[in-house]
Amino acid sequence: MIAEDDRVAAEIRSYATTKTGKIYENDYHMIFRIRAGKIAEVKEYTDLMHATEIFG
């Protein structure tokens, strides 16, 4: 996680097992824009094809 001016960037990894036993493991890159001490905007980048394969 890094922060500069009004932006914070974070790399995030998720891991979960679905009810059907499939493993969902994905990496994310998120950019937050802060205004007045609150999150004003979020952009998320991830592998949507993997999410579609697991969740349909």
N, C-alpha and C positions, 0 to 999 in steps of 0.2 A: 504494500500500500504506500502510495506517495501523495503528497499534497503540495499544491502551489497556487497562490492567489485564491481564487474562489472555486478551484477544482480539486477533486480527490479521485485518484485512480486506484483500482484494486483488482488483483487477480484472485479468483475464488475457484475452489474445486468442490463439487458436490458428489455424494455417494449415497445411494439408497437401493434397497431391494423392494421391488414391487410386490403386490399381493400374489402375482402369478409366478414369482421367483426370478424375474429378470433383474439384472443388475443395471442400474443407471448410474453412470459415472461421467461427469462432464466438467469441462473447464469454462470459466466465464471471465470476461474482462468487463468491468463496470466503471463508468465515469460518472461522478456525482458533481453537480454544480450547487454551491451553497450560497444562499442569500439570507441575510439577517439571522444567521445561526441555524437555519433550517435547510433541509434538502429541497431545492427548487426544481431540479431536473435530474433524470437518470437515463443514461444510455447503456444498453447491455449488448454484448457481443458473445455469441456462443455457437455451438455446433447444433443447429436445428435439425439436421438430418438424423443425428443420433437420437435426439428427443423423439422424433417421429417414429423411428424404428422401435423404440421401447414403448412409447405410449400410444402410438397409432395416429 
